[in-house]
Amino acid sequence: MKDHLKENIRFVMKTDLRAGERSASGLPELLGANSRGRIGLVIDKGLYDNNDYCQEIATLLNDSLGQVVLLINEMVEPSYDYLDEVKSKFTEHDLDCFVGIGGGSTLDLTKGCATLQTNKGRAIEYRGFGKVRNRPLPVVALPSTAGTGSEVTPYAVFIDTVEKWKFGINTEYNYPQIAIYDPGLLDSCPTHIYASAGMDAMTHTLESYAAQNATPLSRIFSIKAFRLLFKNLKKIAGGDRSTGTKLDLLLGAGCAGIALMNSGAGPSGALSYPLGVYFDVPHGLAGSVFLPSVIKYNVGKGYTEYSELYDLVFETGTTSPAEKSERFADEIEKLSRELGIPTDLKGFGVETEQDLKLIIDNSMQLEAAFQQNPVKFGKEEIEKVVYSLR
């Protein structure tokens, strides 16, 4: 972790956060108060088809505002090609802002549409960092899964179908202006999505906590996220779907996203990318498969700072930091099993030696994420983790 007494640190949070039961129902008034009467509305198809409250919000917006251009997102993992395909739905309209309602991919798609509304050309031209020239239209984000934290981060990730890789349109302009955490949007969330999204947020939490670039400020959010996520994911595993549990999960995922963008990702997140691109595994699920193994590797190499997190949720006794960290690794693995997260890669169609090498070789495109790990984590370590999960 960076020492703020020895070097300058930076902490960024640019999104206006709103949270509470039925908080989304006030969206028309909120937009009207900010002179946002003509909106592009992007909603996840599964959510739109199965969540009555989501349809109520869409109707409220349509009845209350001057113009609503609706796109139902049918892509679980959108590509740059798909972004080019759907942007034309909005470009002929003079819009004031975009509203995204859905999981991380739908929120990313919303950011992408907002970017291309003011920046001409193909979407792939903006892949990378700092390539967006004109400020996108403002975005209001309403997450329907407690996972990615896209509602508070400047990233919008898409699949490059030519290079076979996932990489984002990443710009300081991409922070959503407003994020609304409404537990009613999780009412139709299937159990497996609670699990994969929740463990995605847990991956953000633990990797941001342990990252080399973590700071005393970013760790405040990592720690708060861990307390909220661990406690409430245990409840989810036990069948609890109460309003309080859902709202706490949303807040935990938001805190995890804030921590991640102020510290950096790690090995589990990086390893998830080739699993998503080549084997169509949703990002959250992909990262959570690797998380317990990465934690165990770090503890085995002498990293003991997980003991601080262990003390937050377990009785400490007289156990040493090393023993607490070992127990912490076991508890994260146990939580993953309780949520039904697969314990190996075979369930995702990763079966051959060639499949394993595909993951290993393509992971190296995100070498910077591996360098963020608190102990050495290069290609040799990647191979050990991947082969341990075959």
Secondary structure, DSSP 8 states (H G I E B T S, - for coil): ---TTTS--------EEEESTTGGGGHHHHHHHTT--EEEEEEEHHHHHH-HHHHHHHHHHHHHSSEEEEEEE--SS-BHHHHHHHHHHHHTS--SEEEEEESHHHHHHHHHHHHHHHS-S-GGGG-EES---S----EEEEESSSS--GGGSS--EEEETTTTEEEEEE-GGGS-SEEEE-GGGGTT--HHHHHHHHHHHHHHHHHHHH-TT--HHHHHHHHHHHHHHHHHHHHHHTT---HHHHHHHHHHHHHHHHHHHTT---HHHHHHHHHHHHH---HHHHHHHHHHHHHHHHHHTT--THHHHHHHHS--TT--HHHHHHHHHHHHHHHHHHTT--SSSGGGT--SHHHHHHHHHHHGGGHHHHHTSSS---HHHHHHHHHHT-
